Amino acid sequence: MARVLLVEDHGDTARVMSRLLSAAGYHVKTAGSVASALNLACNEPFDVVVSDIGLPDATGYDLMEQVRQRCGLAIKGIALSGFGMEADLQRGKAVGFADHLVKPVSVAQLSAAIRRVAHNGDCAVHS
């Protein structure tokens, strides 16, 4: 199964999502900020980054840009956001998000997106 870096600053949400994804067979590491996510991404292999867009120290967009610049990685990403406007989707695609899920997101929806992105990188938007 895919190795997932889950970036979510809400502790309870991160714990629940991590447990559910782990139960679905994914290898999950969590980070609550861009700084901690960068540390993990630059030092461990991941197949997919699943990131909330609104984070305390920067945005998920910033994270994806910095993963490419600082770590030299072209890792695939899935954005989680409360917004699904065309401008949000285009900005996400420009920085490396292959998918954009609009909250609230079910585990089944997220798991399907991880499988899709990890295997072929198809871009999609779901609400």
C-alpha positions as CSV (number, residue, x, y, z in Angstrom):
1,M,0.0,0.0,0.0
2,A,0.9,3.6,-0.4
3,R,3.1,5.6,2.0
4,V,1.0,8.7,3.0
5,L,2.2,11.9,4.6
6,L,-1.0,13.4,6.1
7,V,-0.7,17.1,6.9
8,E,-3.5,18.3,9.2
9,D,-3.3,20.8,12.0
10,H,-6.4,19.8,13.8
11,G,-5.2,17.1,16.2
12,D,-8.4,15.1,16.6
13,T,-9.0,15.1,12.8
14,A,-5.4,14.0,12.1
15,R,-5.6,11.1,14.6
16,V,-8.9,9.8,13.3
17,M,-7.9,10.1,9.6
18,S,-4.5,8.4,10.4
19,R,-6.2,5.5,12.2
20,L,-8.8,5.0,9.5
21,L,-6.2,5.2,6.7
22,S,-3.9,2.8,8.6
23,A,-6.8,0.4,9.0
24,A,-7.3,0.6,5.2
25,G,-3.8,-0.6,4.8
26,Y,-1.9,2.7,4.2
27,H,1.4,3.5,5.9
28,V,0.6,6.9,7.4
29,K,2.8,9.6,9.1
30,T,1.2,12.8,10.3
31,A,2.4,16.3,10.5
32,G,0.6,19.3,12.0
33,S,2.5,22.1,10.2
34,V,4.4,22.8,7.0
35,A,7.7,22.8,8.9
36,S,7.2,19.3,10.4
37,A,5.8,18.0,7.0
38,L,8.9,19.3,5.2
39,N,11.1,17.6,7.8
40,L,9.3,14.3,7.2
41,A,9.1,14.7,3.4
42,C,12.8,15.4,3.0
43,N,13.9,12.5,5.1
44,E,11.4,9.7,4.4
45,P,9.9,8.2,1.3
46,F,6.3,8.9,0.6
47,D,4.0,8.1,-2.3
48,V,1.4,10.8,-1.6
49,V,1.1,14.0,0.4
50,V,-2.5,14.6,1.7
51,S,-2.5,18.1,2.9
52,D,-5.0,20.5,4.3
53,I,-4.7,23.9,2.6
54,G,-5.1,26.0,5.7
55,L,-2.1,25.3,8.1
56,P,-0.8,27.4,11.0
57,D,2.6,28.3,9.5
58,A,1.9,28.4,5.8
59,T,-0.5,26.9,3.3
60,G,-0.7,23.5,1.7
61,Y,0.2,25.2,-1.6
62,D,3.4,26.5,0.1
63,L,4.1,23.0,1.4
64,M,4.0,21.5,-2.1
65,E,6.2,24.2,-3.6
66,Q,8.8,23.8,-0.8
67,V,8.8,20.0,-1.0
68,R,9.9,20.4,-4.6
69,Q,12.4,23.2,-4.0
70,R,14.0,22.1,-0.7
71,C,13.7,18.3,-1.0
72,G,13.9,18.0,-4.7
73,L,10.9,15.8,-4.8
74,A,8.1,15.6,-7.3
75,I,5.8,13.9,-5.0
76,K,2.1,13.7,-5.8
77,G,-0.4,15.5,-3.6
78,I,-4.0,15.6,-2.6
79,A,-5.4,18.9,-1.3
80,L,-8.1,19.0,1.3
81,S,-10.0,22.2,1.5
82,G,-13.3,23.9,2.2
83,F,-13.0,25.6,-1.1
84,G,-13.4,24.2,-4.6
85,M,-13.5,27.2,-6.8
86,E,-11.7,27.0,-10.2
87,A,-8.9,29.3,-9.0
88,D,-8.3,27.1,-6.0
89,L,-8.1,24.0,-8.2
90,Q,-5.8,25.6,-10.7
91,R,-3.5,26.9,-8.0
92,G,-3.3,23.4,-6.5
93,K,-2.6,21.8,-9.8
94,A,0.2,24.4,-10.5
95,V,2.1,23.4,-7.3
96,G,1.7,19.7,-7.7
97,F,-1.7,18.6,-6.3
98,A,-3.0,15.9,-8.5
99,D,-6.4,15.9,-6.7
100,H,-8.5,18.3,-4.7
101,L,-11.1,17.1,-2.3
102,V,-13.6,19.5,-0.8
103,K,-14.4,19.0,2.9
104,P,-16.0,17.2,4.5
105,V,-14.3,14.2,3.0
106,S,-15.1,10.6,3.8
107,V,-12.4,8.0,4.3
108,A,-13.7,6.0,1.3
109,Q,-13.4,9.2,-0.8
110,L,-9.9,9.9,0.4
111,S,-8.8,6.3,0.1
112,A,-10.0,6.2,-3.5
113,A,-8.1,9.4,-4.3
114,I,-4.9,8.0,-2.7
115,R,-5.2,4.9,-4.9
116,R,-5.9,6.9,-8.0
117,V,-3.1,9.4,-7.4
118,A,-0.5,7.0,-6.2
119,H,-1.0,4.7,-9.2
120,N,-1.5,7.1,-12.1
121,G,-1.6,10.7,-10.9
122,D,-4.9,11.5,-12.6
123,C,-6.2,14.9,-11.7
124,A,-9.7,15.2,-10.4
125,V,-11.9,17.3,-8.2
126,H,-14.4,16.0,-5.8
127,S,-16.9,17.7,-3.4
